[in-house]
Amino acid sequence: RWLPDVRAAVAAHGLKLQRVIVYSKCGRADELAHAPELRDAEVVRLPNVGRCDGTYAYHLARRYDSLADVVLFVKDSTWDYPLDELRA
């Protein structure tokens, strides 16, 4: 249910998500790709190496020439987010 919460928090700030990419390092990419809340998301399987920073760097390097004007990285464990709306 985390993606609808993120969409709502982003919308509350007057923005709209244009594209959602989920990087799965937990071995559940196939399951995630069929989750109803991710039906319009691109799910990418990565090896479980490194931490979130490595995944962010992977995204920036692979998509450097097609990056959006604004990129929002959201970790799946949300207890330390600066926005109250995104904390679990």
N, C-alpha and C positions, 0 to 999 in steps of 0.2 A: 504494500500500500504506500510505499514511500514516494513513488513518482507522482501520484495525484497530490500529495502534500507539497511536494516541491513546486509543481505547476501552480497550485493555489498561492503559495508564498510569493512566487515570482509575479503572478498576476496582481497580487495585493500591492505590489510596487509599480504597477502600471506597465509591466513588460509581458511578453509572450514568448514561450519557447518555440523556436522555429524548427529545431532538429534535436533529437535525443539520441545519444550514443551511450550504450551501457557496456563497459568493459568488465567481463566476467573472468575472475582468476580463481574461482572456487570450484570449477568443474561442473557448474550448473547452467552453462550457456544454452543448451538445448531446452531445458526447462524454462529458463527466463524468456527465450525467444517466443514461447507459446503462452506466456502470462498475459491475461487480458489487458492489464494496465500498461504493458509494453508493446502492444500490437503495432504501434507506429514508431517504435524505437529500433535502431540498428543495434544488435547485440554482437559484440566482438569477443571472441575467446582469446585470452592471453595466458601464458604460463604463470604459475603462482611464484613469481620471482620478483623480489623488490617490494617496495611499499607503494603507497598512493603516488608519491612523487615520481616514481618510475613510470607509472601509468600516465600521469599527466605529461611527462616528457615524451613518452611514446606518441601520444595524441598530437602534441605540438610538432614533433618531427615528421610524423607521417602525413599530417594535414596542413603543413606550413603554408603551402601555396593556395589553400582554399579555406583558411580559417575565417570564421565569422568575425564581425567587428567586436562582439562580446562573446566570451566563452566562460561558462559557469561550470566549475568542477564541483561535484557533490559526492562526498564519501557516503557509503551506505550506513555507517554508524554515525549518528548525527548529534550526539550529546554535547559536542563542543563547538557547534556552529555559532557564529556571531548573531544570526537572526533567530529570535525566539521561535518563529514559525517553523523553523527547520530542525529544532531540537526534538529528539524522541522523548 
